[in-house]
Amino acid sequence: MRRALLISILLSMALGTQLAFSEDGAEGKKLHDANCTTCHSTSVYTRPDRKVKSLAALNKQVTSCTHMAQVTLSEDEQKSVVEYLNRQFYKFK
């Protein structure tokens, strides 16, 4: 009985985490499409000589871009954009 309850709780937690991450990915794409593509296309993420080589560098670049483009994003919105870019293009761990 306890084992079934524990498994049920763990599955619920895993599903909740996945749903939250999926929502962040959708929000990140929406924010990216509305703000980032006004300056460049997505080809900058896939070019052979891209400058971003780590997740830390991606965070720094998104912060830099928002300042240069004079776009105001909350910390959570920036995180969503980084998560979207990482999942879609960079695949850093």
N, C-alpha and C positions, 0 to 999 in steps of 0.2 A: 504494500500500500504506500509506504513512504517513498519507495523507489519510483513508483508511477507518478506521485505528486512532484517529486524532484524533477523528473524528466519533463513533465508538463510545464513546470515553472521555467526551466531552462529553454525549452522550445518557445515559450511565450516571449522570453527576453530576447532570444535570437531574432524572432520575427519582428519584434518592436524595433530593434536596432536596424534591421534591414529596411524596414519601412521608412525610418527616419533618414537613413542614408540615401534612399531612392528619392525622397522628397528634396533633400539637399541638392542632389544631382540635377533635378529638374529646375529648381530655383537657380542654381549656378549657371545652367545653360541659358535660362531666360535673362539673367543679369548680364552674362557675357554677350549675348546677341544684341542686347539693348545698348551696351556701353563700349565694349571692346572692338567690335567690328566697325565702329565709326572711324577708327584710326588704321586698322589693318585687317586683312583676311586671316583665316585660320592657317594659311600656308606658313606663317611664321613659326608655328608650333611643330611643323613636320620637315622643315628645311634641314639639309644635312649639316649646316654650320650654325645651328641654333645655339644661343648663348646659355639658356637655362639647362643646367646639368644635374640639379638636385631639387628635392622638395623644398629645402630652405631657400634656394635661389628662385624657385617659382613663387613662393610667398613674397619674397623681396620684390620680384618683378611686378607682380600684381599690385603691390603697394605703390611702387614707383609709377606704374601706368595710371593708377587712379589719381595720383597727384598731378602728373603731367596733363592728363585729360580734364582735370578739375571735376572729377566725378566723386561724389560723396557716397561711400558705401559703409555700412556698419561693419563691425568686426565679423559678425556672423555671415553677412552677405559676401564679404571678401573670402571668408573660409569656403563658402559655397562655390564661388568662382574657382578657387584653387582646387577644390575637390573635383569639380567638373573637368577642368583642364587636365588634371592628373589622370583621372579615369579615362578620359576620351583620347588624350594625346601622349602624355608623358609616361605614365605607368611607373612612377617612382614608388618604392616601398617604404 
